[in-house]
Amino acid sequence: PEDIIARFLAGSQNVASVSLAAGLPTAASLPHSLVATFKKILALSVATDYTMKEAEMAKEYLADPSKFASAAPVAAAAAEKPAEKEEEKPADDDSDSDSDGGGMMSMFD
């Protein structure tokens, strides 16, 4: 069952990427298109005097980045903890594993 789900998800990702590249709207590409459109509207709001509720935080950050500096040390400390755990694991030197991302990257070599 997990194999079937994995293949279905891979297929839907392929449909979404092909339809996004071709500019064809599909159910698989709709969420990506909506996010891209929101990013464009947000950029327009930040660049102009037009204000919307969703753009207020971005405009506030651009006006005074030092206001958000207190959150950076917390995020940096959280990012360091998983890195420490990763170092504790022994290195896995399987010669059987593909170093090209499971055969997907060989297409671009």
N, C-alpha and C positions, 0 to 999 in steps of 0.2 A: 504493500500500500504506500509506503514512503517513497518508493521509486516512482510510482505512478504520479504522486503529487509533485515530486521534484521535476519530472519531465513536463508536467502540465505547466508548472510555474516557469520553467525555462522557455517553453513555447509561447506563453503569454508575454514574457519579457521580449522575446524576439518579435512578436507581433507589434508590441508597443514601440520598440526601437525602429522597426522598418516603417511603421506608419508615421512616426515623428519625423523621420528623415525625409519621407516622401510628402509630408504635409497633409496627410489624409487623416481626418479625425476618426478614431475608433474608440470603443469602450475601454480598451487597454491603454490608450494614449491620453485619454481625457484628463486623468488626474495630473499628469505631467504638463499638459497644456494649460490647465488652470493655474498651476503653481508658477509656470513661466509667465503667464499673463499677469498674475498678482505681482510678481517681481518687477515687471515693467511699469505697472501702475504705481508701485511703491517708489521706484526710482523717479518717476515723473513727479510724484508728490514731494519727494525730498528736494528735487531740483527747482521746484517752483514754489509759489506761495500757497498753493492748494493744500489743504490739510484734511486728513481723514483720521479716524480713531486708530487704525492699524499703523499709521506712519508716525504717530506722535513720539513713540519711543525712539525710533531711528533718528528723527529730527532732534530730539533731546540729546541723544548720544553725540551727534555731529556738532551740536552747539557747545557741549562741555564734556569731552571724553573723560576728564578727571573724576567726574561724578561716578563713573562706573569702574574706576580703578580698584576699588575695594573688593570687587567680585573676582578679579583676576588671580590673586593669590589662592583663593579657595579652589578655583578651577585648576590651577597649576598643581596644587597639592593632590587633588583627586586624580589628575593625569599621571602623577609620579607613582602612585600606589600600584596600579596594574603593571607598570613597567618593572617595579621591583619583584613582583610575583613572577613575571615572565622570565626574569634572569635566574630565578631559583630552579626552573625546570631544566632538566638536562637536554642538551642539544640532540635532536633527532636526525641522525645521519643515514637515512634509508637511501640506498642507491636505487631502489625500485621506483621511488617517487619521481614524477616528471618535474623538472625545474621550469618548465614553460607554462605553468598554470593549467595543467591537465590537458595539454594539447591545443588550447585555444590561442595561445600567443604565437605559435609557430607560423601562423598565417601572415604575421607582420615581419618576420625575420628576413 
